[in-house]
Amino acid sequence: MNKKQNKKIKNRNSKHQDSELQKKKLQEEEAKIYSKYLEIDFNKNQQNKWQKFKENVILYLKKIHTKGKQKITIMFIPHSESSILNLHINFYTLFFSLTGIFIVGLISILIIIQRSSQNIQYYDMGITNSQFYLQSSRLAEEVIPMHKAILEFASTIATIHQKLRINSEQGEGGFAYNTTFDQIEKLKALINECKLQKEACSQDTIENILQITLNISLLDNDILKSTNQQIVEINEKLKSEETKNFFSYIPTGLPVQGFIRNNYATRSIIERGNNYPLRGIEFLTLPHSPVYATANGKVVEINYHPVFGVYVWIEHLTGIKSFYAHLDEVQVSLNQIVKKGDIIGFSGKTGKTDKNLLYYEIHIGTVAFNPHILLNDLQTLWLNLQKQ
C-alpha cells in the first residue's frame, strides 16, 4: 500500500508541476501577445505586476457581483399593522431603478424649464403684439420723408455730376424710382388702414407694411451707394488741374476791400432821364483802395462814362466779363492779360458819385448776373478744403 500511495503522490505532484508549467507557458504567451500589440517588452517583474493587476480587478468585480446579488428586504408597515408588505430586491435591481428614476426626473426638469422659458417668451410677445401695429406704422412713416430727402440729395449730386461732364457708368434708375413712388402711395394707404383698425389691424397688413418699408430702405441704400460713387468722381474731377484752371477763369471773390453800399437791383440809376436798375454792387471803400481782377482774363476796354466814371472791362471766358467803375486810376493797358488777384486800378470818385466807390458787375452773355452769389472765392475755398 505504501508503494502505491507513493506512486499516486508522485503522479499528483507531477501533474501539478505540469499544470504549473502550462500556466507559466500561457502567461508567457499572453505577455508576448500584449507586448506585440502594445509594443511593450514584458519582463518578469512586469508580468507579475500585470498578473496582480488582473487578479485585483477580477476580485473587485467578483465583490461587486457578490454584493449585487445580495438581496435586501424593504418592509411597508401600515398604522393598523394588519398586513405588512415585504419587498425583496437585490442591489442590481435597486441601482438600475434609482438610476432610471434619476434620468427620468432630470429630463422632466429640463422639459419644464424649456416650456417655462417659452411661456415667458410668448407672454412677452403677447404684450408687444398689442402695440406692434403702432411701431410698424411709425417706422414706415419715418422712412417716407427720409426717402424723399435721399432722392433730393441724390438729384442734386446727379445734377452737379452732369454739369461737370463726368462720364460715369452709373445708371439713373428711373424705373426703380417710379416703382418706389407707387410703393410709397401703397404704403401710405396701408398705414392709414392700420391706424383706423388699431389693434384689429391684420397680420397680413402689418407684414405688407414692413415688406414695403424694407424694399424702400434697400433701394435707398442702393441710391446712396450710387450717389457716393458720384461724389467720389466729383471730388476727383475738382482735384484735377483742368478744374483748377477752370475756376481761375470764373469771377469770384471780392474785387476790393470795403463794404457793400448797394446790392444788385436795390436802387435805380438815372441816366439821360431814364431809370435803370442797379445791375451790380456798389462797394464803399477808403480813398485810393486797390482794385483786383476777380479772375484770369484779358483787358478788352478802358474808357470814361458820365455816370460810371473811369471803368475797365475784362473778358475771362467767351461770354463772361467783369466791369469795374468809378476808378481813380488804372494800372492796366488795353489787351493786357491779367491773372486773378492782379491790381488793375484804384477806387475813387470819378463819375456820378460823391463817395469813394467801386461799382462791380458780372456779365454772362448779354445778361448782368448778380455778383453777390460769387463773392465767395470758390477756388480758394475749395483749395483750402483740400489742404485740410
DANORJO-V211405 format. One record per pair of residues at least 4 apart in sequence whose C-alpha atoms are under 7 Angstrom apart, sorted by the first residue. I is the first residue (numbers start at 0). J is the second residue. D is the distance in whole Angstrom. If there is no record, write none. Layout:
i,j,d
I,J,D
I,J,D
This chain:
i,j,d
0,4,6
1,5,6
2,6,6
3,7,6
4,8,6
5,9,6
6,10,6
7,11,6
8,12,6
9,13,6
10,14,6
11,15,6
12,16,6
13,17,6
14,18,6
15,19,6
16,20,6
17,21,6
18,22,6
19,23,6
20,24,6
21,25,6
22,26,6
23,27,6
24,28,6
25,29,6
26,30,6
27,31,6
28,32,6
29,33,6
30,34,6
30,41,6
30,46,7
31,35,6
32,36,6
33,37,6
34,38,5
34,39,4
34,40,5
34,41,6
35,39,7
41,45,6
41,46,6
42,46,6
43,47,6
44,48,6
45,49,6
46,50,6
47,51,6
48,52,6
49,53,6
50,54,6
51,55,6
52,56,6
53,57,6
54,58,6
55,59,6
56,60,6
57,61,6
58,62,6
59,63,6
60,64,6
61,65,6
62,66,6
63,67,6
64,68,6
65,69,7
66,90,7
67,89,6
67,90,5
67,91,5
68,89,6
68,90,6
68,91,7
69,89,5
69,90,6
70,87,6
70,88,5
70,89,4
70,90,6
71,87,6
71,88,6
71,89,6
72,85,6
72,86,5
72,87,5
72,88,6
73,85,6
73,86,5
73,87,6
74,83,7
74,84,6
74,85,5
74,86,6
75,83,6
75,84,5
75,85,6
76,80,6
76,83,5
76,84,7
77,83,7
88,92,7
88,93,7
89,93,6
90,94,6
91,95,6
92,96,6
93,97,6
94,98,6
95,99,6
96,100,6
97,101,6
98,102,6
99,103,6
100,104,6
101,105,6
102,106,6
103,107,6
104,108,6
105,109,6
106,110,6
107,111,6
108,112,6
109,113,6
110,114,6
111,115,6
112,116,6
113,117,6
114,118,6
115,119,6
116,120,6
117,121,6
118,122,6
119,123,6
120,124,6
121,125,6
122,126,6
123,127,6
124,128,6
125,129,7
127,131,6
129,198,6
130,134,7
131,135,6
132,136,6
132,197,7
132,198,7
132,200,7
132,205,6
133,137,6
134,138,6
135,139,6
135,205,7
135,209,7
136,140,6
136,190,6
137,141,6
138,142,6
139,143,7
139,212,6
141,145,6
142,146,6
142,212,7
143,147,6
144,148,6
145,149,6
146,150,6
146,219,7
147,151,6
148,152,6
149,153,6
149,219,7
150,154,6
151,155,6
152,156,6
153,157,6
153,226,6
154,158,6
155,159,6
156,160,6
156,226,7
157,161,6
158,162,6
159,163,6
160,164,7
160,165,6
160,229,7
160,233,6
161,165,6
169,225,7
172,176,6
173,177,6
174,178,6
175,179,6
176,180,6
177,181,6
178,182,6
179,183,6
179,215,7
180,184,6
181,185,6
182,186,6
182,211,7
183,187,6
184,188,6
185,189,6
186,190,6
186,208,6
186,211,7
187,191,6
188,192,6
189,193,6
189,204,7
189,208,7
190,194,6
191,195,6
192,196,6
193,197,6
193,200,5
196,200,5
200,204,7
201,205,7
202,206,6
203,207,6
204,208,6
205,209,6
206,210,6
207,211,6
208,212,6
209,213,6
210,214,6
211,215,6
212,216,6
213,217,6
214,218,6
215,219,6
216,220,6
217,221,6
218,222,6
219,223,6
220,224,6
221,225,6
222,226,6
223,227,6
224,228,6
225,229,6
226,230,6
227,231,6
228,232,6
229,233,6
230,234,6
231,235,6
232,236,6
233,237,6
234,238,6
235,239,7
236,242,7
237,242,5
237,243,7
238,242,7
239,243,6
240,244,6
241,245,6
242,246,6
243,247,6
244,248,7
245,249,7
246,378,6
247,294,6
247,295,6
247,339,7
247,378,7
248,294,5
248,295,5
248,296,7
248,315,6
248,316,6
249,294,6
250,293,5
250,294,5
251,293,6
251,294,7
251,373,5
251,374,5
251,375,6
251,376,5
251,377,6
252,293,6
252,373,6
252,374,4
252,375,5
252,376,4
253,293,7
253,374,5
254,290,6
254,291,5
254,292,6
254,293,6
255,289,6
255,290,5
255,291,6
256,284,7
257,282,6
257,283,6
257,284,5
258,282,5
258,283,5
258,284,7
259,280,7
259,281,6
259,282,5
259,283,6
260,281,5
260,282,5
260,283,6
261,265,6
261,280,6
261,281,5
262,279,7
262,280,5
262,281,7
263,277,6
263,278,5
263,279,5
263,280,5
263,369,6
264,276,5
264,277,5
264,278,6
265,277,6
266,276,6
266,277,6
267,274,6
267,275,5
267,276,4
267,277,5
268,274,5
268,275,5
268,276,6
268,277,6
269,273,5
269,274,5
269,275,6
270,274,6
278,360,7
278,367,6
279,358,7
279,359,5
279,360,4
279,369,7
279,370,7
280,358,6
280,359,5
280,360,7
281,356,7
281,357,6
281,358,5
281,359,7
282,356,6
282,357,5
282,358,6
283,355,6
283,356,5
283,357,7
284,288,7
284,355,6
284,356,6
285,355,6
286,346,7
286,347,6
286,355,6
287,327,7
287,345,5
287,346,5
287,347,6
288,345,5
288,346,5
289,342,6
289,344,6
289,345,5
289,346,7
290,342,6
290,343,6
290,344,5
290,345,5
290,346,7
291,340,5
291,341,5
291,342,5
291,343,6
292,338,7
292,339,5
292,340,5
292,341,6
292,342,6
292,343,6
293,339,5
293,340,6
294,315,7
294,338,6
294,339,4
295,315,6
295,337,6
295,338,4
295,339,5
296,313,6
296,314,5
296,315,4
296,336,6
296,337,5
296,338,6
297,313,5
297,314,5
297,315,6
297,334,6
297,335,6
297,336,5
297,337,6
298,312,6
298,313,4
298,314,6
298,333,5
298,334,5
298,335,5
298,336,7
299,312,6
299,313,6
299,314,6
299,333,6
299,334,6
300,311,6
300,312,5
300,333,6
301,310,6
301,311,5
301,312,7
301,333,7
302,309,6
302,310,6
302,311,7
303,308,5
303,309,4
303,310,6
304,308,5
304,309,6
304,350,7
305,350,5
305,351,7
306,350,5
306,351,5
307,324,5
307,325,5
307,350,5
307,351,6
308,324,6
308,325,5
308,326,7
308,349,4
308,350,4
308,351,7
309,324,6
309,325,5
309,326,5
309,349,6
310,323,5
310,324,4
310,325,6
310,326,6
311,322,6
311,323,5
311,324,7
312,320,7
312,321,6
312,322,5
312,323,7
313,320,6
313,321,5
313,322,7
314,319,6
314,320,4
314,321,7
315,319,6
315,320,6
318,363,6
318,364,5
319,362,6
319,363,5
319,364,6
320,361,6
320,362,5
320,363,7
321,360,6
321,361,5
321,362,6
322,359,6
322,360,5
322,361,6
323,357,7
323,358,6
323,359,5
323,360,7
324,357,6
324,358,5
324,359,7
325,346,6
325,347,6
325,348,6
325,349,5
325,350,6
325,356,6
325,357,6
325,358,6
326,344,7
326,345,6
326,346,5
326,347,5
326,349,6
326,357,7
327,345,6
327,346,5
327,347,4
327,348,7
327,349,6
328,344,5
328,345,5
329,343,6
329,344,4
329,345,7
330,342,7
330,343,5
330,344,5
331,335,7
331,343,5
337,341,6
346,355,6
346,356,6
346,357,6
347,355,5
347,356,6
348,352,6
348,353,6
348,354,6
348,355,5
348,356,6
360,367,7
360,370,6
361,367,6
361,368,5
361,370,6
362,366,6
362,367,4
362,368,6
363,367,6
363,368,6
370,374,6
376,380,6
377,381,6
378,382,6
379,383,6
380,384,6
381,385,6
382,386,6
383,387,7
